Amino acid sequence: MIMIDIISGFLGAGKTTLIQKILSEKPKDEVVALIENEFGDVGIDGDLVKGDGVEVREIYSGCICCTLVGHFERALSELIDKYHPMRIIIEPSGIAKLSDVLRACETSLARGDVRLGMCLVVVNALNYDMYMKNWPEFFLNQISFARTVVLSRAQNASSEVLERVFSDIARINPDANIITTPWFRIKAETIVRAAERDAASSLVHELMEELSAHHHHHEEEGRACGVHEHGHDADEVFDVWGLETPRRYAAADIEAALGALEDGRYGIVLRAKGIVQTGDGQWTQFDFVPGETALTARDADYTGRICVIGQNLNKPALAALFGQD
């Protein structure tokens, strides 16, 4: 199966730098093709990303989604048939609408051996307000149609700016994964993994499987003892509350929040897990079950994530407990 990855972003957002990172850290045996779309007559980025196992095609003098659709489709088809890459990364012009780029890929995606992998937009966190004010037609379109948003210059943004930009993007596209951790602090595979699946639900999925196994174990015990109960799936039995956030927490605040989960104000909390930033480049994973809490240092994740599972959860109170405005 060939993956088509679209890495878009407004002018100067940092698309090429992100692509360089992904290509430099790719497995050595992975063959990747790259289509660069420069709106002007001269391409300047192609030489920056060439390397072992990378085939580059550059398209100039127009945009994939308007004047160059035919040229783009031919280049895409040629790369697939000639090089049989595992991935084709498409870097559209900074002024391309992501909805139109997706439409231009429809012919190739209709093939049985091709599917859409990453559909990603790079957003400059520092220039967010300026772009939104002056070029909303392009900027909003790119954010709205992306599956994943990567914030660039995040290391230079204050916590207040980062949280505000994060909240606004989440409002515009609530289904997108938003990568807020500076990408030099995380591996390319973390970015790809977050972009290729619903990484936001991974903590939920992990904890639900754990509780489901526990729940079914007790059902089996009941049947063995002659007690017959109507079976329920875990999602029928348990409530789930989750949060993604770029917020930086004090370790003491996390410990206090976890301690409060047992006092009854938040419902019956059976399990909680989180991966959050607790300092400059420092990350902590916490695990909670009633009567037991563990906090351990871990590598950076693409953004902070928290999941709580239980029954009759007070979700507004949980949001307030973990600092969600």
N, C-alpha and C positions, 0 to 999 in steps of 0.2 A: 504494500500500500504506500502510495506517495502522498506526503503531507504538503499542502499548500499553506504557507504561513504569510500573512499580510502584516507588515510592520509599518504603520503609518504614523503621522504626526505632523503638526503644523511646522512652518518654516523655522529651522534652527532649534527644534525641540531636542535633538540628540539621537535621531533614528540610526544614523550610520554608526555612532559610537556604540549603541546597544547591539547592532548587528555584528560589529567587530567583536564584542565580548562573546556573543553566542557562537560565532564561527571559531574564535580562538580556543574555546573550551569544548568544542564538539568532539565526539569520539573520532579517533583517527581514521577509522574505516567507514565513517559516514560520508556519503557523497551528497553534497549540497549544491544546488543551483541558485543563483541570485539574479533577479531582474531589477535593475536600477532604472527609475524613470526620472530623468531630469527635464524640467520644463523648458530650459534654455537650450542653446545649441551645443554647449560643451559640458560633458560629464566630468566631474572632478572627484567623485567618490569611489569609482570602480577600483582604482589601484589600491585603495586603502583596505579593501576587504578580500582581495585575491589571496589565495593560499592553497595548500594541499587539499585536494578533494573538493575544491570550490570552482564552479564554472559561472562566469559572470556574463550577463547580457545587458547592454545599456540601450535605453530608448530615449531619444532626444526630441526636442522641438515641439513638444506637445504633452498632453496628459493622457494617461492610460484610459481614463474614463470618458474622454470626449473624442479628440481627433485621432487618437492612436489605437483605438479598440482592435482593428484588424491586425495591425503590426504586433500588438501585445499578444493576441490570441495565437498568432503564428509563432512568436518567440516562445510562448509557453508550451505549445504543442511540440516544437522542435526540441526543447530541453527534455521533455518527458520521453520522446521517442529515441533521441540520440544518446542521452547520458543515463537514463533510468535512475535519476537521483532518488534518495530517500526523502529529501525535503526540497521544496522550491520556496525560497524566501522572496517576497515581492516588497520592494520599497517604493511606494508611489511618491509622486511629487508632493511637496508640502501643502499645496493648495488643492489637492485632489479630495473629493468627497468620498468617504469610505463606503457609503451606500453604492456609489457608482463603480468603485473598484470591485466590490463584491459581485455586482451585476456582470462586470466584464469577465469574471472568473467562472461564470455559470456553465459555459460550454465545457471547460476542462473538468469542473466538478461533477458534471453529468457522467463522466467516464467511470467505469466500475473500479478502476485501480487508483482513484484519486479522491481524497477527502480534505476538507478544511481543517487545519490544525489550529495554529494561533491566528487570532484576528485581534490585533493589538494596536493601541495608539499610545505614543509617547507624548506626555504633556509636561511642559515646563512649569513647575510649581511657582516659580518666581514671577513669570509673565502671564499667569493665568487670567488675572483680572483685565489686563490690557488686551489680550487676544479675545476674550469673551466680549469686551465692549466694542472693539473695532472690527472684528471679523467673525461675528457669531454664526454666520451661515456655514462657513467651513468648519469652525471649531466645534460647534454643537453637533454637527453631523458626524464628525470623527468620533466624538465621545459617545454619542447615542448609539452608533452601530458597532462599537467595539465590544468584544467579549472580555477584554482585559485592558486596563489603563495602567501605564507605568509612569510614575512621576519622576521626572528628571530634575536635577538641582535640588533634590530633597534635602541633601546634607547642608545646603546653604539657607534653607527656609526655617523660620522659627516654628516652634511647636504650634503656636496659635494659627499661623498661616497654613501650616500643613493640615491641621485638623479642619480648618474652614474649607480649604480646597477639597479635601477628602469628602466632607459632608456634602458639598455642592455637587461633586461628580456622582456620589452615591444617589443623590436626589434625581439627577438627570438620567442616570442609567443604573437602577438598583440591582440589576442582574450581573453587573461587571465585577470581576475581581480587580481590586485596586492595589497595585504594588507600590508601597510607600517607602520601603527600605532602600537607601542608596544602593545602586546595583553593584558597586565595587565591594559591598559587604556580603553579598550573597552569590551563590554559584549560578551560572547560566542555567543549569538543569533545574534549579528551584524556580526560576522565572518561566521556563518552558513548561514545567509540570503544572504551575499555577495557571498558565495561559491555556493549556490543552484540556483542562477539565474543570469541574466546578470545585476548585480547591477550597472555596469558602465552606463547603459542606463536609469537608474531610473529617474534621473533628466530630461533627454531628454523626456522620456515618460510623466512625470508629466507636464512639460511645454507645450509639444505638445498637450496634452489633454485640457489644459487650453486655448491655442490659438485656437484649433479646435472648442471648444464650443463657443468661442467669434466669430469666423469666421462664423459658421453656424447660430448663432443668427442674424448676419447681413444679411445673405442670406434669412432667414425667413422674416425679416423685409422688404427686397426688394421685395419678392414675394407678401407680403401683400399689398404693394403699387403698385402692377402691373408690377414690374420690374423683368424680367426673365433672370437669368444669368446661364451659365453652371456651375454646382457645381464642386468643386475641393476638394480633400482631403488635409488636412493640410500639409502633407509632399510634396505635389505638389506646395504649395503656399510659404512655408517658407524654409529658409536655416537654418541649424543647425551646430554649432561648439561646440565641447566639449573637455575637457582636464582632465586627471587624473594626479596628481602630489603629491609627498611627500614634495614639497617646503614649507617652512615656510615664510609667508608673514608678513610684517608690516601692521598694520591696516590702517595707513596713505596711504600706497601704494595701497591698495585695494580701498580706497575711491577715490584716484586720478584716478585709472583705470576706475572705474564706472562713474566718472564725465566725462572722455574722451569719453565714448561711445556715447555721444550725439553730437559730433562735426562733424559727417559725414564721418570721415576717415575710419570707420569700417563698413560702410554700414548702412542700416536702422535697428537699433537694437530695437526690440520690447519687449524683455524680457531677463533677465539674472539672473542666480541663481548660488550660489556656497557655498560649505562647505569647509573651508580651515583652516589650522593651523596658528595661529597668535602669538604663544608663546609656551613656554615649557608646554605642557599639556593643552594649551588654544586653543579653536576652535571658529570660527565665521561663521555664516551663513549670506550671503548677498542676498538681493532681489532687483532687478532693473526693473523699467519700466520708460519710458521717463518722466522726471520731478520729479521722486520720487525714493529715495534709502533708504534702511533700512539695518542696520547691527545689529545682535543680537548674544549674546553668546549662545553656545550650547554644547552638549556632543560631545566627539571625534567620528569621523567616521573612516572607515577602511583605507581611504586615502583621500587626498584632491581631490575635484571634482568641476568642473566649467562647466556651459552650457550657451550658448548664442544662441538665436533664433531671426531671423529677415529676411530681404530680401537683396539680393546682398551683403552678408557679405564678408568682406575682411579678409579671414581666416588667411593668413600669418601675417597680422597686428595684429589680435586678439591674435595670438600665442605670438608675440613679446610683446604685451601689458601686458600679464599675465606671462611673463617670461619663455616661452617655447623656448628652444634653437633650 
